[in-house]
Amino acid sequence: MPARPVLYVIACGGRPAAELPSFVERLLGDGWTVCAVATPAATRFVDAARLSELTGLPVRSDYKRPEEPDVLPPADAFAVVPATFNTVNKWAHGISDTLVLGLLNEAVGQGRPIVAAPWPNAALARHPVFPRSVAELRAWGVTVLLDTDRLPNPDSDEPSGATFPWTDLRDHLRSLRARLTEG
Ligand SMILES: Cc1cc2nc3c(=O)[nH]c(=O)nc-3n(C[C@H](O)[C@H](O)[C@H](O)COP(=O)(O)O)c2cc1C
């Protein structure tokens, strides 16, 4: 394993995606090579130009054409930041209709380490399918960081108490990088 393993930071279409540049800066400082990939919905939230400037790589959001070469190095690990209600549920059912889902489904099949931080609002988190999807992902070995007491309120743009788990994500990824690079 190289000293700077490759982490695919996968953005879905939720507000925390707008904060990815500062998180990616920290991950680069922690010793990762970072590739940013976004769902089509996430392209409305992420600053792709800034992420590309930071990582030195293009931000991909769609499947490439068959004749095009891969522009990103192969992934050693994945972080889904944030994981939307939509993508969590589609992923748990093996749907691959975005590049992000295709990459995540392959990663499950390859047994790659994946950490996901789902960020539905509190109402969506209580939808009957959502806990089942999270349980399915966990059964496959995906690390799901989810505190249902700290999710946004659907009736307010700025809910009190909603806290995206940036620190837990970074701590998890630091430990993962240490495991990947040791020996
Ligand atoms: C302003 C705005 C904020 C949104 N925030 C979230 C969010 O935090 N979490 C979520 O699960 N969906 C959120 N959505 C809905 C998703 O963007 C929508 O379900 C989209 O289809 C997700 O696509 P994706 O899973 O492919 O990224 C938001 C939508 C808008 C317009």
The ligand as an ORCA input file, in Angstrom:
! r2SCAN-3c Opt
* xyz 0 1
  C     -31.656     22.688     -1.017
  C     -31.767     21.193     -0.931
  C     -31.167     20.557      0.138
  C     -31.239     19.152      0.237
  N     -30.636     18.551      1.296
  C     -30.714     17.211      1.415
  C     -30.087     16.557      2.517
  O     -29.417     17.185      3.360
  N     -30.227     15.224      2.622
  C     -30.925     14.466      1.702
  O     -31.009     13.244      1.891
  N     -31.510     15.050      0.630
  C     -31.417     16.402      0.471
  N     -32.007     17.014     -0.598
  C     -32.718     16.192     -1.610
  C     -31.710     15.542     -2.570
  O     -30.887     16.528     -3.188
  C     -32.509     14.760     -3.651
  O     -33.209     13.669     -3.049
  C     -31.623     14.236     -4.752
  O     -32.429     13.468     -5.666
  C     -30.498     13.374     -4.211
  O     -29.780     12.796     -5.283
  P     -28.457     11.953     -4.985
  O     -28.792     10.954     -3.932
  O     -28.187     11.283     -6.322
  O     -27.392     12.910     -4.610
  C     -31.927     18.404     -0.736
  C     -32.512     19.065     -1.826
  C     -32.422     20.438     -1.917
  C     -33.062     21.110     -3.114
*
